[in-house]
Amino acid sequence: MLRTILHIDMDAFYAAVEQRDNPGYRGRPLIVGADPKGGMGRGIVSTCSYEARRFGVHSAQPISQAWRLCPHGIYVPPDMSKYARVSGMIMQILADYSDMVEQISIDEAFIDVTGCRRLSGTGREIAEKIKSRIFGDLRLTASVGVASNKFIAKIASDLKKPDGLVVVEPGGEKEFLAPLSIRCLWGVGQKTGEVLKKIGLRPIGQIAAVQPGDLERLLGDTGARLWRLSQGIDDRPVKPQEGRKSIGHEITFEKDTADFGLIRAALLELTEKTTRRMRLEKVRARTVAVKFRKEDFSTFTRQTTLREMVDTVEKIFPVALELTKKLFQEGTRVRLIGVSVSGLESGNSAAGPQPDLFNQVSRKEQKLAEAVDDICRRFGGRAITRAALIHPKA
């Protein structure tokens, strides 16, 4: 049976939630991220509204550069607890249409509706219903790609943002891909892109026309995989989550960067987001992992297991930073950085029974984190910001 898979991608999610909740932000360039400090801040942009993007602002951009491009914009810190709540509502809407939902980030997911077509209609009709529900219930817009596999659906969802809907009918995958840039293929970074361009391969259609063996001889296993993708072939299933096994966040830099200060700032912000979600879901973790992707798309993960269960930035960030330092080399250009925690257990670290000095320090950190969470719940995420996210050290 031909599959019908949707990729749902929320439009400028953090910024859209802020504009929804604050009428004064609507129609204006809004940047969610670190405090720009009048152009002197050293954090990064988490996301921004489409109005801000017209000035050249984009996610993972240094906040100081965003300020230079758009000094008249509205700058607000992220409110992760609020975004997590809204994300949960979105995923519940998707679950109403299929139990085959694979959430891949806070604001996007795949949903396999193959078995729901008789009850709910065609892929397009289901996508329209989901978009209507999200807008009607949450006053937010989503862009949706509909296709026979995850790769095509993911590309399709990005083509007509915001509030887009692109359907690629079965059998039309190669024709759909043919005019698109080779950078749309997963695994084509700057170096691989340059190799392909040197031999005259620019749109995906030209890669699809090459003999697969020729591309494999040129690029090895990567060449074989790129050829399959250029044919629109992707057999990966949608994998529903069977209980949460890990919590984490990652960010793809708009431009590959060798600036370790920027990488450190991104890692700190990702750790802040992760620990807030942990405390929101009332879980602690024992294992900390980082994900590190270079410009050539080579990807590395490193993890370490701690002796205690943790849920605060103070405990997790130094570990994540040390793991990242082991992966980073001077001059290395980085495309993506991520942090995650696993080995989750319900509970809260303030309950540790041992009254030694180290646990006293841990309890102080926990009480501080709980106080910050309480302030964010009562007054919003903009009420308090970690100083290191305003002006992090390189």
VORORO-279794 format. One line per field, with one value per residue (C-alpha): residue in one letter; x, y, z; residue number from 1. Coordinates in steps of 0.2 Angstrom, whole numbers, plus 5000, padded with zeros to 4 digits. Layout:
BEGIN
guvo	(A;...);
px	(X;...);
py	(Y;...);
pz	(Z;...);
drenfi	(NUM;...);
! end
This chain:
BEGIN
guvo	(M;L;R;T;I;L;H;I;D;M;D;A;F;Y;A;A;V;E;Q;R;D;N;P;G;Y;R;G;R;P;L;I;V;G;A;D;P;K;G;G;M;G;R;G;I;V;S;T;C;S;Y;E;A;R;R;F;G;V;H;S;A;Q;P;I;S;Q;A;W;R;L;C;P;H;G;I;Y;V;P;P;D;M;S;K;Y;A;R;V;S;G;M;I;M;Q;I;L;A;D;Y;S;D;M;V;E;Q;I;S;I;D;E;A;F;I;D;V;T;G;C;R;R;L;S;G;T;G;R;E;I;A;E;K;I;K;S;R;I;F;G;D;L;R;L;T;A;S;V;G;V;A;S;N;K;F;I;A;K;I;A;S;D;L;K;K;P;D;G;L;V;V;V;E;P;G;G;E;K;E;F;L;A;P;L;S;I;R;C;L;W;G;V;G;Q;K;T;G;E;V;L;K;K;I;G;L;R;P;I;G;Q;I;A;A;V;Q;P;G;D;L;E;R;L;L;G;D;T;G;A;R;L;W;R;L;S;Q;G;I;D;D;R;P;V;K;P;Q;E;G;R;K;S;I;G;H;E;I;T;F;E;K;D;T;A;D;F;G;L;I;R;A;A;L;L;E;L;T;E;K;T;T;R;R;M;R;L;E;K;V;R;A;R;T;V;A;V;K;F;R;K;E;D;F;S;T;F;T;R;Q;T;T;L;R;E;M;V;D;T;V;E;K;I;F;P;V;A;L;E;L;T;K;K;L;F;Q;E;G;T;R;V;R;L;I;G;V;S;V;S;G;L;E;S;G;N;S;A;A;G;P;Q;P;D;L;F;N;Q;V;S;R;K;E;Q;K;L;A;E;A;V;D;D;I;C;R;R;F;G;G;R;A;I;T;R;A;A;L;I;H;P;K;A);
px	(5000;5007;5010;5003;5014;5012;5026;5019;5030;5024;5028;5041;5034;5041;5038;5021;5016;5022;5013;4997;4998;5004;4994;5007;5019;5009;5014;5031;5049;5050;5066;5066;5083;5096;5096;5105;5112;5111;5121;5134;5125;5134;5119;5110;5093;5081;5069;5061;5045;5043;5043;5061;5067;5064;5079;5090;5087;5087;5088;5105;5112;5122;5111;5123;5121;5102;5103;5113;5101;5085;5089;5070;5064;5056;5068;5061;5069;5061;5048;5051;5038;5024;5031;5031;5013;5008;5018;5009;4992;4998;5003;4987;4978;4989;4985;4966;4970;4982;4991;5007;5014;5033;5038;5055;5056;5046;5037;5037;5031;5028;5011;5007;4989;4989;4977;4965;4961;4945;4939;4946;4949;4964;4981;4977;4960;4968;4981;4968;4958;4974;4979;4961;4961;4978;4972;4955;4960;4977;4977;4993;4998;5007;5015;5012;5020;5010;5019;5023;5038;5046;5060;5048;5035;5049;5055;5037;5032;5046;5042;5027;5030;5021;5004;5008;5001;5011;5005;5017;5007;5014;5024;5028;5043;5057;5048;5045;5063;5071;5072;5077;5094;5106;5107;5089;5097;5101;5119;5124;5135;5147;5161;5150;5140;5156;5162;5145;5145;5163;5157;5142;5128;5117;5099;5093;5087;5105;5110;5095;5101;5118;5122;5122;5139;5147;5141;5146;5163;5165;5157;5157;5142;5136;5135;5124;5113;5111;5107;5093;5086;5087;5075;5063;5066;5065;5059;5060;5044;5036;5040;5028;5036;5033;5035;5048;5066;5075;5073;5084;5085;5096;5099;5106;5116;5110;5128;5141;5152;5169;5166;5167;5160;5144;5144;5145;5131;5120;5124;5120;5103;5099;5103;5092;5078;5081;5081;5065;5056;5063;5056;5040;5038;5045;5059;5078;5091;5108;5115;5120;5124;5129;5126;5139;5138;5151;5149;5152;5137;5148;5139;5146;5138;5146;5138;5143;5133;5133;5133;5118;5101;5101;5089;5098;5109;5122;5124;5121;5129;5147;5146;5139;5152;5166;5160;5158;5176;5182;5174;5178;5195;5201;5195;5181;5165;5150;5133;5122;5124;5112;5111;5100;5097;5092;5090;5075;5066;5051;5054;5064;5081;5077;5071;5089;5091;5109;5113;5131;5139;5137;5119;5116;5123;5112;5097;5102;5103;5086;5078;5085;5079;5061;5061;5065;5052;5039;5043;5041;5024;5018;5025;5031;5048;5053;5052;5069;5084;5100;5115;5126;5113;5113;5132;5140;5159;5168);
py	(5000;5017;5027;5045;5055;5073;5084;5098;5112;5127;5144;5154;5145;5155;5172;5167;5162;5179;5189;5179;5183;5201;5211;5225;5213;5209;5215;5221;5213;5202;5193;5179;5176;5184;5202;5212;5224;5238;5228;5222;5206;5189;5177;5171;5172;5158;5162;5178;5184;5185;5203;5202;5191;5204;5213;5198;5192;5173;5159;5155;5172;5181;5193;5208;5205;5205;5221;5229;5223;5227;5239;5245;5227;5220;5208;5196;5181;5164;5157;5138;5132;5141;5135;5117;5119;5125;5111;5098;5105;5104;5086;5082;5088;5077;5062;5065;5060;5046;5036;5036;5053;5056;5072;5077;5094;5106;5113;5099;5081;5068;5059;5043;5044;5029;5020;5035;5039;5030;5038;5056;5058;5061;5067;5084;5084;5078;5091;5105;5099;5099;5116;5122;5114;5122;5139;5138;5131;5140;5154;5149;5143;5128;5123;5105;5094;5078;5064;5046;5047;5057;5065;5072;5078;5087;5097;5100;5108;5121;5127;5139;5145;5153;5144;5133;5117;5107;5090;5078;5064;5047;5044;5063;5063;5064;5078;5087;5086;5089;5109;5110;5114;5100;5108;5102;5084;5078;5076;5090;5102;5115;5103;5090;5104;5111;5094;5091;5109;5106;5091;5101;5094;5109;5105;5088;5082;5082;5070;5059;5057;5051;5032;5027;5019;5035;5045;5031;5030;5049;5051;5033;5028;5047;5046;5031;5038;5055;5046;5037;5053;5061;5047;5052;5035;5035;5020;5026;5023;5035;5030;5035;5039;5025;5035;5049;5041;5058;5077;5088;5103;5106;5121;5122;5138;5148;5149;5136;5144;5141;5154;5144;5158;5157;5138;5140;5152;5141;5126;5136;5141;5124;5117;5131;5125;5107;5109;5119;5106;5093;5102;5106;5087;5083;5072;5071;5063;5054;5054;5070;5069;5082;5081;5089;5091;5098;5108;5092;5084;5072;5070;5065;5062;5060;5056;5054;5046;5055;5049;5058;5063;5081;5094;5110;5120;5121;5102;5099;5113;5111;5092;5097;5110;5098;5085;5099;5105;5087;5087;5105;5108;5126;5131;5117;5124;5118;5116;5110;5108;5099;5094;5080;5070;5052;5039;5049;5046;5055;5065;5081;5082;5092;5076;5069;5062;5064;5080;5081;5097;5092;5089;5105;5114;5104;5108;5127;5125;5116;5129;5143;5134;5131;5150;5154;5142;5150;5167;5162;5154;5169;5183;5175;5170;5188;5192;5184;5179;5170;5183;5171;5171;5190;5191;5174;5171;5165);
pz	(5000;4995;5011;5014;5026;5032;5039;5049;5053;5063;5056;5066;5081;5096;5087;5082;5099;5106;5093;5096;5115;5113;5100;5100;5092;5077;5061;5068;5067;5082;5087;5101;5108;5119;5125;5111;5124;5111;5099;5112;5117;5112;5112;5097;5089;5093;5080;5073;5064;5045;5047;5055;5041;5028;5036;5035;5053;5055;5068;5075;5070;5083;5092;5089;5070;5071;5081;5067;5054;5063;5078;5078;5081;5097;5106;5119;5128;5124;5136;5134;5147;5137;5120;5127;5133;5116;5107;5118;5112;5093;5095;5103;5088;5077;5088;5084;5066;5068;5082;5070;5075;5076;5085;5079;5088;5098;5083;5069;5067;5054;5054;5044;5039;5027;5038;5041;5023;5022;5038;5036;5017;5006;5012;5006;5015;5031;5030;5027;5043;5053;5048;5051;5069;5073;5068;5075;5092;5094;5082;5074;5057;5051;5034;5028;5016;5010;5001;5000;5011;5025;5014;5001;5014;5024;5008;5003;5019;5017;5000;5003;5020;5030;5030;5015;5009;4996;4990;4980;4972;4972;4956;4955;4967;4954;4944;4960;4966;4948;4948;4967;4973;4978;4995;4998;4999;5016;5017;5005;5015;5008;5003;4995;4986;4979;4973;4964;4956;4950;4939;4933;4945;4952;4952;4960;4943;4936;4950;4947;4929;4934;4934;4953;4952;4945;4960;4972;4965;4967;4985;4992;5003;5003;4984;4984;4997;4988;4972;4981;4988;4971;4965;4979;4988;5007;5016;5033;5043;5055;5072;5086;5103;5116;5131;5133;5133;5131;5131;5121;5109;5094;5082;5065;5062;5047;5042;5047;5060;5068;5082;5098;5107;5097;5098;5117;5118;5108;5119;5135;5127;5122;5140;5147;5136;5140;5159;5159;5150;5162;5177;5168;5165;5183;5177;5181;5170;5173;5155;5146;5127;5114;5095;5084;5065;5054;5038;5028;5037;5047;5063;5080;5097;5114;5130;5148;5163;5180;5197;5202;5194;5188;5181;5182;5170;5183;5183;5164;5155;5161;5156;5139;5136;5140;5128;5115;5117;5114;5097;5092;5083;5079;5062;5062;5054;5063;5056;5070;5089;5101;5119;5126;5142;5145;5158;5164;5181;5188;5203;5209;5214;5229;5237;5239;5257;5260;5270;5264;5257;5239;5241;5250;5235;5224;5234;5233;5214;5213;5224;5212;5197;5204;5209;5191;5184;5196;5190;5172;5176;5185;5174;5158;5151;5148;5167;5170;5160;5164;5164;5154;5140;5139;5138;5137;5139;5123);
drenfi	(1;2;3;4;5;6;7;8;9;10;11;12;13;14;15;16;17;18;19;20;21;22;23;24;25;26;27;28;29;30;31;32;33;34;35;36;37;38;39;40;41;42;43;44;45;46;47;48;49;50;51;52;53;54;55;56;57;58;59;60;61;62;63;64;65;66;67;68;69;70;71;72;73;74;75;76;77;78;79;80;81;82;83;84;85;86;87;88;89;90;91;92;93;94;95;96;97;98;99;100;101;102;103;104;105;106;107;108;109;110;111;112;113;114;115;116;117;118;119;120;121;122;123;124;125;126;127;128;129;130;131;132;133;134;135;136;137;138;139;140;141;142;143;144;145;146;147;148;149;150;151;152;153;154;155;156;157;158;159;160;161;162;163;164;165;166;167;168;169;170;171;172;173;174;175;176;177;178;179;180;181;182;183;184;185;186;187;188;189;190;191;192;193;194;195;196;197;198;199;200;201;202;203;204;205;206;207;208;209;210;211;212;213;214;215;216;217;218;219;220;221;222;223;224;225;226;227;228;229;230;231;232;233;234;235;236;237;238;239;240;241;242;243;244;245;246;247;248;249;250;251;252;253;254;255;256;257;258;259;260;261;262;263;264;265;266;267;268;269;270;271;272;273;274;275;276;277;278;279;280;281;282;283;284;285;286;287;288;289;290;291;292;293;294;295;296;297;298;299;300;301;302;303;304;305;306;307;308;309;310;311;312;313;314;315;316;317;318;319;320;321;322;323;324;325;326;327;328;329;330;331;332;333;334;335;336;337;338;339;340;341;342;343;344;345;346;347;348;349;350;351;352;353;354;355;356;357;358;359;360;361;362;363;364;365;366;367;368;369;370;371;372;373;374;375;376;377;378;379;380;381;382;383;384;385;386;387;388;389;390;391;392;393;394);
! end
